[in-house]
Amino acid sequence: MLVNSGMPAGQLPSARWRKSTCSNPSGSCVELAEVPGAVAVRNSRDKRGPALIYPRAAMIAFLQGMKNGEFDALISLCAPARRGL
């Protein structure tokens, strides 16, 4: 099957979508699935909506950057202020 970025996630029937256990209860999350040679990302609220497809190497680099804290400044821009921490 040819996998293209932006294709409907519903056209990836063999994809096993995963969501973080740290996701918020309102369901505003992304889900990831392995597809041939790549990783698909979709909005958990729109299961048939578009899936963004990233080459495996790009996703590995992104996840390594996340683990190394390279995007921590972006999180502080989006997250509501936490009190008592």
FIGUTI-304718 format. One record per residue (C-alpha): residue number from 0; x, z, y. Coordinates in nm, 3 decimals. Example, Ala and Ser with C-alpha at 12.3 -4.5 7.8 and 13.67 -1.06 7.14 Angstrom:
BEGIN
@num=0 u=1.230 w=0.780 v=-0.450
@num=1 u=1.367 w=0.714 v=-0.106
END
This chain:
BEGIN
@num=0 u=0.000 w=0.000 v=0.000
@num=1 u=0.126 w=-0.088 v=0.348
@num=2 u=0.120 w=0.219 v=0.571
@num=3 u=0.101 w=0.169 v=0.948
@num=4 u=0.100 w=0.422 v=1.229
@num=5 u=-0.246 w=0.455 v=1.376
@num=6 u=-0.426 w=0.353 v=1.059
@num=7 u=-0.733 w=0.564 v=0.973
@num=8 u=-0.633 w=0.870 v=0.772
@num=9 u=-0.928 w=0.795 v=0.545
@num=10 u=-0.737 w=0.487 v=0.425
@num=11 u=-0.472 w=0.714 v=0.273
@num=12 u=-0.672 w=0.838 v=-0.027
@num=13 u=-0.370 w=0.951 v=-0.227
@num=14 u=-0.235 w=1.162 v=0.062
@num=15 u=-0.236 w=1.537 v=-0.005
@num=16 u=-0.281 w=1.684 v=0.342
@num=17 u=-0.128 w=2.023 v=0.426
@num=18 u=-0.193 w=2.254 v=0.717
@num=19 u=0.020 w=2.549 v=0.823
@num=20 u=-0.096 w=2.892 v=0.713
@num=21 u=-0.020 w=2.996 v=1.074
@num=22 u=-0.278 w=2.754 v=1.216
@num=23 u=-0.541 w=2.892 v=1.448
@num=24 u=-0.892 w=2.973 v=1.324
@num=25 u=-1.062 w=2.721 v=1.556
@num=26 u=-0.914 w=2.436 v=1.354
@num=27 u=-0.713 w=2.280 v=1.637
@num=28 u=-0.422 w=2.188 v=1.416
@num=29 u=-0.231 w=1.901 v=1.269
@num=30 u=-0.198 w=1.827 v=0.900
@num=31 u=0.092 w=1.653 v=0.728
@num=32 u=0.100 w=1.439 v=0.415
@num=33 u=0.373 w=1.257 v=0.228
@num=34 u=0.317 w=0.882 v=0.206
@num=35 u=0.554 w=0.620 v=0.061
@num=36 u=0.883 w=0.658 v=0.250
@num=37 u=0.725 w=0.846 v=0.539
@num=38 u=0.521 w=1.142 v=0.658
@num=39 u=0.168 w=1.105 v=0.800
@num=40 u=0.030 w=1.337 v=1.068
@num=41 u=-0.340 w=1.373 v=1.152
@num=42 u=-0.570 w=1.593 v=1.358
@num=43 u=-0.730 w=1.848 v=1.126
@num=44 u=-1.060 w=1.814 v=1.315
@num=45 u=-1.075 w=1.437 v=1.265
@num=46 u=-0.996 w=1.382 v=0.898
@num=47 u=-1.081 w=1.010 v=0.911
@num=48 u=-0.922 w=0.951 v=1.252
@num=49 u=-0.586 w=0.786 v=1.312
@num=50 u=-0.277 w=0.902 v=1.126
@num=51 u=0.060 w=0.883 v=1.294
@num=52 u=0.324 w=0.768 v=1.047
@num=53 u=0.686 w=0.875 v=1.092
@num=54 u=0.987 w=0.765 v=0.885
@num=55 u=1.112 w=1.044 v=0.662
@num=56 u=1.446 w=1.063 v=0.849
@num=57 u=1.267 w=1.108 v=1.184
@num=58 u=1.053 w=1.390 v=1.044
@num=59 u=1.357 w=1.562 v=0.891
@num=60 u=1.537 w=1.547 v=1.228
@num=61 u=1.228 w=1.683 v=1.406
@num=62 u=1.182 w=1.972 v=1.163
@num=63 u=1.551 w=2.062 v=1.182
@num=64 u=1.524 w=2.065 v=1.561
@num=65 u=1.221 w=2.295 v=1.537
@num=66 u=1.405 w=2.532 v=1.305
@num=67 u=1.706 w=2.533 v=1.539
@num=68 u=1.486 w=2.628 v=1.835
@num=69 u=1.538 w=2.302 v=2.024
@num=70 u=1.170 w=2.291 v=2.126
@num=71 u=1.112 w=2.659 v=2.200
@num=72 u=1.087 w=2.593 v=2.575
@num=73 u=0.794 w=2.359 v=2.513
@num=74 u=0.607 w=2.626 v=2.320
@num=75 u=0.630 w=2.867 v=2.613
@num=76 u=0.472 w=2.602 v=2.838
@num=77 u=0.166 w=2.567 v=2.615
@num=78 u=0.108 w=2.912 v=2.468
@num=79 u=-0.108 w=3.167 v=2.647
@num=80 u=0.085 w=3.470 v=2.766
@num=81 u=0.106 w=3.736 v=2.498
@num=82 u=0.083 w=4.093 v=2.609
@num=83 u=0.231 w=4.387 v=2.428
@num=84 u=0.510 w=4.197 v=2.252
END
